[in-house]
Amino acid sequence: MAGGRGGAAQMLLGLQRTAGNRAVGELLARRRRLQRTPLIESDYASLSELRKVITVKQTSKYLNYGGLNEVPAQVEVSVADFEGSNVLSMGTVGQAEIEAATEGGWQAQAALAASHPELVWHKGALEGIRNISFVRRNVSGSAIKRISDLMTANITKRGPRPGPSKKRTDEAIANMFLHVFGQAIITTIWGRAAADLSGDIHERDQPALITGGKFTTVTERQAIDNYCDLINNLHGQTWGEQLSASLGVDGDTVWEPVTMARYADALQNLVAASFGWKMNPIQATNPEVAKFANMLNEVVHGTAPPNSAEAGAAAGAALGQAAN
């Protein structure tokens, strides 16, 4: 009888340990998901090294519906520390295809729109994304890279990385911030679908990413960069959704320097926490922050930035109307 009770106690203790281990495992898994870490391209000397931390699933093209429809080849890229994946298809429109249609006139553009209706659906968003991506495309004189470079410069303490040199590591970190911040702010303003499309267009023009095959030294390096970009785009999209909800900002927001600084600082803190880095805060008084806020208002709402010729003309017209 005593032996039976002892056996039951041991069994109960074993079950408690199993449940405890499972609970700890689930807690650690949840913590990993919450503290997802973007990828730094220079950390990986080869595709085989990168494949140790990401999953690349390539699917060849195939026919369905009794051979009536061809499904293009695609690649699905994911990492183990958070849910979700980024899918890139041979059917995805690429930047080179868009540029060729632009140069080819209205017939080429109509044909492209017919074969890729997503370009029509997201036309306004894609135009806005282009305008915030290049300084020359707006009057405010800012672009996504101005803020992502500010984040890179704000790093005050980080551990050594396995890249070939500090210069290469710094360049790769800057590119990581460019993709994470870019996809975050695009998601916040225009939504995740538009952000995903714009990111895929940017990465699409190297078919070997999708179909596989032999890489040269140069194209392998490009592939490592592209795969890291696809994962970092996921980070940016997820964090962009989270910041939109937590800060109450979206496509209707009128951005002030304080709002922009709060958003950018929250995003860089997420990145810094995932890597264990120390970073200086982003200040609303930084001229680049004010420029970027003005640029978002210009592109999204059509508001001329302060001190611009357009703003001066509008103010003059308003004064004239008031005088009358």
C-alpha positions in Angstrom: 0.0 0.0 0.0 2.8 2.4 1.0 4.7 1.4 -2.2 1.5 2.2 -4.2 1.3 5.6 -2.6 5.0 6.2 -3.2 4.6 5.2 -6.8 1.6 7.5 -7.3 3.6 10.4 -5.7 6.5 9.8 -8.0 4.2 9.7 -11.0 2.5 13.0 -9.8 5.9 14.6 -9.3 6.9 13.5 -12.8 3.7 14.9 -14.3 4.3 18.2 -12.5 7.9 18.4 -13.8 6.7 17.6 -17.4 4.0 20.3 -17.1 6.5 22.7 -15.6 9.0 22.1 -18.4 6.3 22.5 -21.0 5.2 25.8 -19.4 8.8 27.0 -19.3 9.3 26.0 -22.9 6.1 27.8 -24.0 7.3 30.9 -22.0 10.7 30.9 -23.7 9.1 30.4 -27.1 6.7 33.3 -26.4 9.6 35.5 -25.3 11.5 34.6 -28.5 8.5 35.6 -30.6 8.2 38.9 -28.7 11.9 39.6 -29.0 12.3 38.6 -32.6 15.6 39.7 -34.0 16.1 41.1 -37.6 18.9 39.7 -39.7 22.2 41.5 -40.5 23.4 40.3 -43.9 27.2 40.6 -43.2 26.9 38.0 -40.4 26.6 35.2 -43.0 29.6 34.2 -45.1 27.5 32.0 -47.3 24.0 30.9 -48.1 24.6 27.6 -46.3 25.4 29.7 -43.1 22.2 31.7 -43.6 20.1 28.6 -44.1 21.0 27.5 -40.5 18.8 30.3 -39.2 16.2 30.7 -41.9 14.0 28.2 -43.8 13.9 28.6 -47.6 11.2 26.5 -49.2 11.2 26.6 -53.0 8.3 25.3 -54.9 8.5 24.6 -58.7 5.7 25.8 -61.0 2.8 23.3 -61.4 -0.5 23.0 -63.1 -3.9 22.7 -61.3 -7.5 22.6 -62.3 -6.8 19.7 -64.6 -3.9 21.4 -66.3 -5.9 24.5 -67.1 -4.0 26.9 -64.8 -0.2 27.3 -64.2 0.8 28.2 -60.7 4.2 30.1 -60.9 7.2 28.9 -58.9 7.6 30.5 -55.6 9.9 30.7 -52.5 8.7 31.0 -48.9 11.2 32.4 -46.4 10.7 32.2 -42.6 12.6 32.0 -39.4 12.0 29.8 -36.3 11.7 32.6 -33.7 8.4 34.1 -34.8 5.3 33.1 -36.8 4.8 34.1 -40.4 6.7 33.9 -43.6 7.4 36.0 -46.7 6.4 34.5 -50.1 8.0 35.7 -53.3 6.6 34.3 -56.6 7.7 34.3 -60.2 4.3 35.8 -60.8 5.2 38.8 -58.7 5.8 41.9 -60.7 9.4 43.2 -60.5 10.9 46.7 -60.6 12.5 46.0 -64.0 9.1 45.0 -65.5 7.5 48.2 -64.1 10.3 50.4 -65.5 10.1 48.7 -68.9 6.3 49.4 -69.0 6.8 53.0 -68.0 9.2 53.5 -70.9 7.0 51.5 -73.3 4.1 53.9 -73.3 0.4 53.6 -72.5 -0.1 50.3 -74.3 2.7 48.6 -72.3 1.4 50.1 -69.1 -2.2 48.9 -69.8 -0.9 45.4 -70.5 1.0 45.4 -67.2 -2.0 46.6 -65.3 -4.1 43.9 -66.9 -1.7 41.2 -65.9 -1.0 42.6 -62.5 -4.3 44.2 -61.2 -2.7 44.5 -57.7 -0.8 47.5 -59.2 -4.1 49.2 -59.9 -5.5 48.3 -56.5 -2.5 49.8 -54.7 -1.7 52.5 -57.2 -2.1 55.4 -54.7 -0.1 53.6 -52.0 2.7 52.7 -54.4 2.9 56.3 -55.6 3.1 57.5 -52.1 5.7 54.9 -51.1 7.8 56.0 -54.1 7.5 59.6 -53.0 8.7 58.9 -49.4 11.6 56.7 -50.7 13.5 59.4 -52.6 14.4 62.9 -51.6 13.9 64.2 -55.1 10.3 63.0 -55.1 9.1 65.5 -52.5 9.4 69.2 -51.6 10.2 68.6 -47.9 13.6 67.1 -48.8 13.4 63.9 -46.8 13.1 60.1 -47.3 12.9 56.9 -45.4 16.7 56.5 -45.4 17.2 59.8 -43.5 15.5 58.3 -40.5 16.9 54.8 -40.8 20.4 56.3 -41.0 19.7 58.3 -37.9 18.8 55.1 -36.1 22.1 53.5 -37.2 24.0 56.5 -35.9 22.3 56.3 -32.6 23.9 53.0 -31.6 26.2 53.7 -28.7 27.0 50.1 -27.6 26.8 46.8 -29.4 28.6 43.5 -29.3 31.0 42.4 -32.0 29.4 40.8 -35.1 30.9 37.9 -37.2 31.1 40.1 -40.4 34.4 40.5 -42.3 35.0 44.1 -41.1 33.4 46.8 -39.0 32.7 48.8 -42.2 30.8 45.9 -43.8 28.9 45.3 -40.5 28.0 49.0 -40.3 26.7 49.0 -43.9 24.6 45.8 -43.2 23.1 47.3 -40.0 22.2 50.4 -41.9 20.4 48.3 -44.6 18.6 46.3 -41.8 17.3 49.6 -40.3 16.3 50.8 -43.8 14.1 47.8 -44.4 12.7 47.5 -40.9 11.8 51.2 -40.6 10.7 51.5 -44.2 8.3 48.6 -44.0 7.1 49.7 -40.6 6.1 53.2 -41.6 4.6 52.0 -44.9 2.5 49.4 -43.0 1.4 52.1 -40.5 0.2 54.5 -43.2 -0.9 52.3 -46.2 -1.4 48.8 -44.6 0.5 45.5 -44.7 -0.7 44.4 -48.1 0.8 47.6 -49.8 4.0 47.2 -47.7 4.4 43.6 -48.7 3.8 44.3 -52.4 6.3 47.2 -52.5 8.9 45.0 -50.7 8.4 42.1 -53.1 8.7 44.3 -56.1 12.0 45.5 -54.8 13.3 41.9 -54.2 11.8 40.2 -57.3 14.4 40.8 -60.0 16.7 37.9 -59.1 14.9 34.7 -60.3 17.4 32.3 -58.7 16.0 33.4 -55.3 12.8 31.7 -56.3 13.8 28.9 -58.6 17.2 28.0 -57.2 20.2 27.1 -59.3 23.9 28.0 -59.3 25.0 31.3 -57.9 28.2 33.1 -58.7 30.1 34.7 -55.8 28.4 38.0 -56.6 24.9 36.6 -57.0 25.2 34.5 -53.8 26.0 37.7 -51.9 23.0 39.3 -53.5 20.8 36.4 -52.5 22.0 36.5 -48.9 21.1 40.2 -48.9 17.7 39.6 -50.5 16.7 36.7 -48.2 17.7 38.9 -45.2 15.6 41.7 -46.6 12.6 39.5 -46.9 12.8 38.5 -43.2 13.5 42.1 -42.1 10.5 43.3 -44.1 8.4 40.9 -42.0 9.8 42.4 -38.8 9.0 45.9 -40.1 5.4 45.0 -41.1 4.7 43.4 -37.7 6.2 46.2 -35.7 4.4 48.8 -37.9 1.1 47.2 -37.1 2.0 47.1 -33.4 3.1 50.8 -33.3 0.0 51.8 -35.2 -2.1 50.3 -32.5 -0.1 51.3 -29.5 0.6 54.9 -30.6 -2.7 55.5 -32.3 -1.1 56.5 -35.7 -2.2 55.5 -39.2 -2.9 57.0 -42.6 -5.1 59.7 -41.2 -2.5 61.0 -38.7 -1.2 64.5 -39.1 2.5 64.1 -38.1 4.2 66.5 -35.8 7.9 66.2 -34.9 7.0 64.9 -31.5 4.7 62.2 -33.0 7.4 61.2 -35.5 10.1 61.1 -32.8 7.9 58.9 -30.6 7.3 56.5 -33.4 10.9 56.2 -34.6 12.2 56.0 -31.1 9.8 53.2 -30.2 10.8 51.3 -33.3 14.6 51.6 -32.7 14.0 50.5 -29.1 12.4 47.3 -30.4 15.4 46.6 -32.6 17.9 47.5 -29.8 16.1 45.3 -27.3 16.2 42.3 -29.6 19.9 42.7 -30.1 20.8 43.9 -26.6 22.2 47.2 -28.0 22.3 50.6 -26.3 21.1 53.5 -28.4 20.6 57.3 -28.0 17.0 58.4 -28.2 15.5 60.0 -31.2 14.6 63.6 -30.4 11.8 65.7 -31.8 14.2 68.6 -32.1 16.4 66.8 -34.6 15.9 68.6 -38.0 15.7 65.3 -39.9 12.7 64.3 -37.7 10.9 67.5 -38.5 11.6 67.2 -42.2 10.3 63.6 -42.3 7.1 64.6 -40.4 6.6 67.4 -42.9 7.3 65.0 -45.8 4.7 62.5 -44.6 2.1 65.2 -44.3 3.0 66.5 -47.8 2.8 63.1 -49.5 -0.2 61.6 -47.6 -2.3 64.7 -47.0 -1.0 67.1 -49.7 0.1 69.7 -47.1 2.9 71.9 -48.2 5.8 71.9 -45.8 6.4 75.1 -43.7 8.7 77.7 -45.4 8.2 76.2 -48.9 7.2 78.2 -51.8 3.8 76.4 -51.9 3.2 77.2 -48.2 4.1 80.8 -48.8 1.8 81.1 -51.7 -1.1 79.5 -49.7 -0.4 81.9 -46.8 -0.4 84.8 -49.2 -3.6 83.8 -50.7 -5.2 83.4 -47.3 -4.1 86.8 -46.3 -5.5 88.3 -49.5 -8.8 86.7 -48.9 -8.9 87.9 -45.3 -8.1 91.5 -46.5 -11.0 91.3 -48.9 
